[in-house]
Each structure stands twice: as structure tokens, then as C-alpha cells.
């Protein structure tokens, strides 16, 4: 059986692990190239959608909502906000439309508790994510 001091120690260890992860992510962000930052946004989106799917299956409504909200914030405040609409031409406009659609679909997935919509969102982002990762070596060669 757990004693209060043992439970406290477990809680403290969890808090320390969370702090370590947060510091690690912050360090990664500081050291990351712009290309790497976008890659991290794509990865964070996919991770959030995956977590939302798991929470949905487990019936953990609050956690599901938080994970979907995180995915939507990544789209709106990261990917969409980072578009260069002035110089990006048709591609930037198409991505802006896609990101608006994704935000709408994520909201609907949350309201309807619909895993298929989450799958759709992941399937729309994954090709972009894979293409972005594939051009990474070329981008880094161009920097040197």
C-alpha cells in the first residue's frame, strides 16, 4: 500500500520529469534552425492527435479536449502564423486554406468525439510532414 510520503515522492518525481522534458524542449527550440522548428511543429501536431485518439478511446474527455486544443494551437499559432503570404504565392495560400480546414475539423472532432476526423487530420498533415523532413538535408547543405 502507498504511504503519504511515498505518494509525495512519486508526485515529486513526476514533477521533476515534467520539468526536465520542458527544459529539454526549450533547449531544442533555442538551438533549432527555422526548418527544424517547423519540423517540430509537424511532429507535435501528430503527437497531439495521437494522444487525443488515445484519450478518446479511454473516455478521458478533458484530456482529449486538451490534446485537440494543443493540435489546433500548433496549426493556428505555429504553422499558419508562420506562412509568408506576401512572398509565398499559391502554395502559401493553399496551406492557409488547409490549415483553416484542419482547425475546423479538429473542433468538430472534439465536439463529436469522432476518431475518424482525427485520422483525416493526421492524413492531411503527414504528407507535408514527410516532405518537410525529406528536404531537411538540402536545406542544411544550403546553410553551410
C-alpha positions as a Markdown table, in Angstrom:
| # | Residue | x | y | z |
|---|---|---|---|---|
| 1 | Unk | 0.0 | 0.0 | 0.0 |
| 2 | Unk | 1.1 | 3.6 | -0.7 |
| 3 | Unk | 2.1 | 5.8 | 2.2 |
| 4 | Unk | 1.6 | 9.5 | 2.0 |
| 5 | Unk | 5.3 | 10.1 | 1.9 |
| 6 | Unk | 5.7 | 7.5 | -0.9 |
| 7 | Unk | 2.9 | 9.1 | -2.9 |
| 8 | Unk | 4.5 | 12.5 | -2.4 |
| 9 | Unk | 7.8 | 11.2 | -3.6 |
| 10 | Unk | 6.1 | 9.8 | -6.8 |
| 11 | Unk | 4.4 | 13.1 | -7.4 |
| 12 | Unk | 7.7 | 15.0 | -6.9 |
| 13 | Unk | 9.5 | 12.6 | -9.3 |
| 14 | Unk | 6.7 | 13.2 | -11.9 |
| 15 | Unk | 7.1 | 17.0 | -11.5 |
| 16 | Unk | 10.8 | 16.7 | -11.9 |
| 17 | Unk | 10.4 | 14.6 | -15.0 |
| 18 | Unk | 8.0 | 17.1 | -16.5 |
| 19 | Unk | 10.4 | 20.0 | -15.7 |
| 20 | Unk | 13.2 | 18.0 | -17.4 |
| 21 | Unk | 11.1 | 17.4 | -20.5 |
| 22 | Unk | 10.1 | 21.1 | -20.6 |
| 23 | Unk | 13.7 | 22.3 | -20.3 |
| 24 | Unk | 14.8 | 19.8 | -22.9 |
| 25 | Unk | 12.2 | 21.0 | -25.4 |
| 26 | Unk | 13.1 | 24.7 | -24.6 |
| 27 | Unk | 16.7 | 23.9 | -25.2 |
| 28 | Unk | 15.9 | 22.2 | -28.5 |
| 29 | Unk | 13.9 | 25.2 | -29.6 |
| 30 | Unk | 16.7 | 27.7 | -28.8 |
| 31 | Unk | 19.2 | 25.6 | -30.8 |
| 32 | Unk | 16.9 | 24.7 | -33.7 |
| 33 | Unk | 17.0 | 26.2 | -37.2 |
| 34 | Unk | 13.8 | 27.6 | -38.7 |
| 35 | Unk | 13.5 | 24.4 | -40.7 |
| 36 | Unk | 13.8 | 22.3 | -37.6 |
| 37 | Unk | 11.2 | 24.4 | -35.8 |
| 38 | Unk | 8.6 | 23.7 | -38.4 |
| 39 | Unk | 9.5 | 20.0 | -38.3 |
| 40 | Unk | 8.9 | 20.1 | -34.5 |
| 41 | Unk | 5.5 | 21.7 | -35.1 |
| 42 | Unk | 4.5 | 18.9 | -37.5 |
| 43 | Unk | 5.8 | 16.3 | -35.0 |
| 44 | Unk | 3.9 | 18.0 | -32.1 |
| 45 | Unk | 0.7 | 18.1 | -34.2 |
| 46 | Unk | 0.9 | 14.4 | -34.9 |
| 47 | Unk | 1.7 | 13.6 | -31.3 |
| 48 | Unk | -1.2 | 15.6 | -30.1 |
| 49 | Unk | -3.6 | 14.0 | -32.5 |
| 50 | Unk | -2.4 | 10.6 | -31.4 |
| 51 | Unk | -2.8 | 11.5 | -27.8 |
| 52 | Unk | -6.3 | 12.8 | -28.5 |
| 53 | Unk | -7.2 | 9.5 | -30.2 |
| 54 | Unk | -6.0 | 7.5 | -27.1 |
| 55 | Unk | -7.9 | 9.8 | -24.7 |
| 56 | Unk | -11.0 | 9.5 | -26.9 |
| 57 | Unk | -10.8 | 5.7 | -26.7 |
| 58 | Unk | -10.3 | 5.8 | -23.0 |
| 59 | Unk | -13.2 | 8.1 | -22.4 |
| 60 | Unk | -10.9 | 10.8 | -20.9 |
| 61 | Unk | -12.9 | 13.8 | -22.2 |
| 62 | Unk | -10.9 | 16.6 | -20.6 |
| 63 | Unk | -7.5 | 15.2 | -21.7 |
| 64 | Unk | -8.9 | 14.6 | -25.2 |
| 65 | Unk | -10.0 | 18.2 | -25.3 |
| 66 | Unk | -6.6 | 19.5 | -24.2 |
| 67 | Unk | -4.8 | 17.3 | -26.8 |
| 68 | Unk | -7.1 | 18.5 | -29.6 |
| 69 | Unk | -6.7 | 22.1 | -28.4 |
| 70 | Unk | -2.9 | 21.7 | -28.5 |
| 71 | Unk | -3.1 | 20.4 | -32.1 |
| 72 | Unk | -5.3 | 23.3 | -33.1 |
| 73 | Unk | -2.9 | 25.8 | -31.5 |
| 74 | Unk | 0.0 | 24.2 | -33.3 |
| 75 | Unk | -1.8 | 24.7 | -36.6 |
| 76 | Unk | -3.1 | 28.3 | -35.9 |
| 77 | Unk | -0.2 | 29.8 | -33.9 |
| 78 | Unk | 2.6 | 27.8 | -35.4 |
| 79 | Unk | 2.1 | 26.5 | -38.9 |
| 80 | Unk | -0.5 | 29.0 | -40.2 |
| 81 | Unk | 1.1 | 32.0 | -38.4 |
| 82 | Unk | 4.4 | 31.2 | -40.0 |
| 83 | Unk | 3.2 | 31.4 | -43.6 |
| 84 | Unk | 4.6 | 34.1 | -45.7 |
| 85 | Unk | 1.5 | 35.1 | -47.6 |
| 86 | Unk | 3.2 | 38.0 | -49.3 |
| 87 | Unk | 6.0 | 36.1 | -51.0 |
| 88 | Unk | 4.7 | 32.5 | -50.7 |
| 89 | Unk | 2.5 | 32.6 | -53.7 |
| 90 | Unk | -0.1 | 30.0 | -54.4 |
| 91 | Unk | 1.5 | 27.4 | -52.1 |
| 92 | Unk | 1.2 | 29.7 | -49.1 |
| 93 | Unk | -2.5 | 30.4 | -49.9 |
| 94 | Unk | -3.2 | 26.7 | -50.3 |
| 95 | Unk | -1.5 | 25.9 | -47.0 |
| 96 | Unk | -3.5 | 28.7 | -45.3 |
| 97 | Unk | -6.7 | 27.1 | -46.6 |
| 98 | Unk | -5.6 | 23.7 | -45.5 |
| 99 | Unk | -4.7 | 24.9 | -42.0 |
| 100 | Unk | -8.1 | 26.7 | -41.7 |
| 101 | Unk | -9.8 | 23.5 | -42.7 |
| 102 | Unk | -7.8 | 21.5 | -40.2 |
| 103 | Unk | -8.7 | 23.8 | -37.4 |
| 104 | Unk | -12.4 | 23.5 | -38.2 |
| 105 | Unk | -12.1 | 19.7 | -38.4 |
| 106 | Unk | -10.3 | 19.4 | -35.1 |
| 107 | Unk | -13.0 | 21.4 | -33.5 |
| 108 | Unk | -15.6 | 19.1 | -35.0 |
| 109 | Unk | -13.7 | 16.0 | -33.9 |
| 110 | Unk | -13.7 | 17.3 | -30.3 |
| 111 | Unk | -17.4 | 18.2 | -30.3 |
| 112 | Unk | -18.5 | 14.9 | -31.9 |
| 113 | Unk | -15.8 | 12.7 | -30.2 |
| 114 | Unk | -15.0 | 11.4 | -33.7 |
| 115 | Unk | -11.8 | 9.5 | -34.2 |
| 116 | Unk | -12.3 | 9.3 | -38.0 |
| 117 | Unk | -12.0 | 13.1 | -38.2 |
| 118 | Unk | -8.7 | 12.9 | -36.2 |
| 119 | Unk | -7.5 | 10.3 | -38.7 |
| 120 | Unk | -8.4 | 12.6 | -41.5 |
| 121 | Unk | -6.5 | 15.5 | -40.0 |
| 122 | Unk | -3.4 | 13.3 | -39.4 |
| 123 | Unk | -3.6 | 12.0 | -43.0 |
| 124 | Unk | -3.7 | 15.6 | -44.3 |
| 125 | Unk | -0.6 | 16.7 | -42.3 |
| 126 | Unk | 1.5 | 13.6 | -42.7 |
| 127 | Unk | 2.5 | 14.1 | -46.3 |
| 128 | Unk | 3.6 | 17.7 | -45.6 |
| 129 | Unk | 5.5 | 16.4 | -42.6 |
| 130 | Unk | 7.3 | 13.7 | -44.6 |
| 131 | Unk | 8.1 | 16.1 | -47.4 |
| 132 | Unk | 9.4 | 18.7 | -44.9 |
| 133 | Unk | 11.7 | 16.1 | -43.3 |
| 134 | Unk | 12.9 | 14.9 | -46.7 |
| 135 | Unk | 14.1 | 18.4 | -47.7 |
| 136 | Unk | 15.9 | 18.9 | -44.4 |
| 137 | Unk | 19.4 | 17.7 | -45.7 |
| 138 | Unk | 19.1 | 20.0 | -48.7 |
| 139 | Unk | 18.1 | 23.0 | -46.5 |
| 140 | Unk | 21.0 | 22.3 | -44.1 |
| 141 | Unk | 23.5 | 22.0 | -47.0 |
| 142 | Unk | 22.4 | 25.4 | -48.4 |
| 143 | Unk | 23.1 | 27.0 | -45.0 |
| 144 | Unk | 26.7 | 25.9 | -44.9 |
